[in-house]
Amino acid sequence: MSFRVLHVLDHSWPVLDGYAQRSRSIVTAQSQIGLFPSVVTSPLHQRDDPSAAEETAFEGIRYFRTLDNAGLSGIAIRKHWPVLRELAVVWRLRKRIESLLRSEPFDIVHAHSPALCGTAAGYAARSCGVPFVYEVRAFWEDAAVDQNKSTVGSPRYKLSRCLETRVASRANAIVGIARPLLKDLEGRGIAEAKLFHVPNGVDVARFSPQDRDQTLSNALGLNGVQTIGFLGTLFPWEGIAWLIPAAVELHRRGLRFKLLIVGDGADASNVKKAIESNGAGEYISFLGRVPNDQVEKYYSVMDVMIYPRKSIRLTELGKPVFGSAVGGIRELVEPEMTGLLFEPGNIDDFCRQASRLLQDEKLRAALGARARQKIAEEKDWKTLAQRYIRIYEFARSQAAKL
């Protein structure tokens, strides 16, 4: 069956971060396999996209916005009034979803983290008699702890956790991007039968092997030196600020390399300070955000991709990939087969494994080739998108029992 799906998101394209990129990949792949996805975003989308129109289209997908520029609820959102802001987001988004559900026939409401989106979507779906799927990408109470906005056991933490559990319990089916997230929900009493795993994927057609962009390589002064690269959003839990002193130690041990950091985010200032305080600007380059259509060029000049995520509750839950042995990375990398892992936070182990990759061209080639093959077979977004058909069928069958 070809489902008409309304995806409910905190924010989306044209905002460029990991959250928006996964969303874009899902809806694009669903459209390619014959589903009919549409998107509605919360009022918080306007923080990063102030000129957002109420309705637009991108790559054949309709995007609806929930504007926040009127009334007391709009003021509460813009002024960041505690509690009132969250209530306003849920209320406005719920009304927007209900309006869309009543104006045209959708078969599924598919909300994605955070729980504010799930809460609004759950109420709207139930009031309109539409099956409800909730996708958990992270537990946002844990993200708040890592950003020093909350503490474990605080009232805010407990409330966020309770809200997440409530949304999951009301959903007809739940998707988790990592298995530890699903195990955690099962421990909260959520039925295992309605828990489904859809990991992050890759657009294999877009990110195909390509020759090194020599113009960019020359502009960056790489000059044939082995290059380690990170490309993504600089959240604190990604561990990039930690990576700087680790790379300094690797350099001190006599390894010749360049480290390129491409992206922006909450931890950008700490990353810049770490480079400066360690006097590492000669071999570590912070490049900031680059245009989305230039991403492939930057990938082409990186010999090894590095993902040094911290081992915290939040994270536990083509190129050779080098990452820390935490939840989501462990699920993507098979050690010694598709990449190498190092013990999280262990600089000595980081240096040992990095030295192997930088000094052994055959190892890099073998890991990269096997990773590419595995990704093409198992992690292409069009392959992963097929899983949603079964999830939607399950959600519909569960909704029919109520």
Secondary structure by P-SEA (a helix, b strand, c coil): cccbbbbbcccccccccaaaaaaaaaaaaaaaabbbbbbbbcccccccccccccccccccbbbbbbcccccaaaaaaaaccaaaaaaaaaaaaaaaaaaaaaaccccbbbbcccaaaaaaaaaaaaaabbbbbbbbccaaaaaaaaacccccccaaaaaaaaaaaaaaaaccbbbbccaaaaaaaaaaccccccbbbbccccccccccccccaaaaaaaacccccbbbbcccccccccaaaaaaaaaaaaaaacccbbbbbbbcccaaaaaaaaaaaacccccccccccccccaaaaaaaaccbbbbbcccccccccccbbbbcccccccccccccccccccccccaaaaaaaaaaaaacaaaaaaaaaaaaaaaaacccaaaaaaaaaaaaaaaaaaaaac
